Amino acid sequence: MTNCGSYGDVDMDGLISYNDSITVLNFVAEAQQLNGEQLERADVTDTTTKASGSVDVTSVDSLQILRYLEGFTQRFLVCDAK
């Protein structure tokens, strides 16, 4: 987990993994639905204090999860905004 709670753990299995990035892409492609908690966890690029909705989750969030997994970043943008 990141040092800002459960952001990035979209599938809610307790780990941030490649499956989380794929889950976000499936959502963006309208092949999978996410509940409210999953939407919040998926919106790792959020810079506001409002709750995340379906329009807030994009392929950029999937990319940021991949960047985290590959070690290119240590934190998500949302960590600094919340």
C-alpha positions in Angstrom: 0.0 0.0 0.0 1.0 3.6 -0.5 1.4 5.9 2.5 -2.0 7.5 1.7 -4.4 4.8 2.5 -6.0 2.5 0.0 -5.7 4.6 -3.2 -4.6 2.4 -6.1 -6.1 -0.8 -4.6 -9.1 -0.8 -6.9 -10.0 -4.5 -6.6 -9.9 -4.1 -2.8 -7.6 -7.2 -2.2 -5.3 -5.3 0.1 -2.5 -4.9 -2.5 -1.7 -2.5 -5.3 -1.1 -4.7 -8.4 -1.2 -4.9 -12.1 -4.8 -6.2 -11.8 -5.8 -2.8 -10.3 -4.5 -1.0 -13.4 -6.3 -3.5 -15.7 -9.5 -3.0 -13.6 -9.3 0.7 -14.3 -8.8 0.2 -18.0 -11.7 -2.2 -18.1 -13.9 0.4 -16.4 -12.8 3.1 -18.9 -13.6 0.7 -21.7 -17.0 0.2 -20.1 -16.3 -3.5 -19.8 -16.6 -3.4 -15.9 -18.5 -1.4 -13.3 -16.9 0.0 -10.2 -18.7 0.8 -6.9 -18.3 4.1 -5.1 -15.4 2.9 -3.0 -13.6 1.5 -6.0 -14.1 4.8 -7.9 -12.5 6.7 -5.1 -9.6 4.2 -4.9 -9.1 4.3 -8.7 -8.9 8.1 -8.9 -5.2 8.4 -8.0 -4.8 11.6 -9.9 -7.5 13.4 -7.9 -6.5 16.9 -6.7 -9.7 18.0 -5.2 -11.4 17.1 -1.9 -14.7 16.1 -3.5 -15.8 12.5 -3.8 -14.7 10.8 -7.1 -17.2 9.8 -9.7 -17.2 7.8 -12.9 -16.0 10.8 -15.0 -13.0 11.3 -12.7 -11.5 7.8 -13.4 -9.5 7.7 -16.7 -6.7 5.8 -18.4 -4.3 8.3 -16.8 -5.2 6.7 -13.4 -4.3 3.3 -14.8 -1.0 4.7 -16.1 -0.2 6.2 -12.7 -0.8 2.9 -11.0 1.6 1.3 -13.4 4.2 4.0 -12.8 3.9 3.3 -9.1 4.3 -0.4 -9.5 7.4 0.1 -11.7 9.0 2.4 -9.2 8.7 5.6 -11.3 6.8 7.3 -8.5 6.5 6.7 -4.8 3.1 8.6 -4.2 -0.1 9.3 -6.1 -1.2 12.9 -6.7 -4.2 12.2 -4.6 -2.0 11.7 -1.5 -1.0 15.4 -1.6 -4.5 16.7 -2.1 -6.5 14.8 0.5 
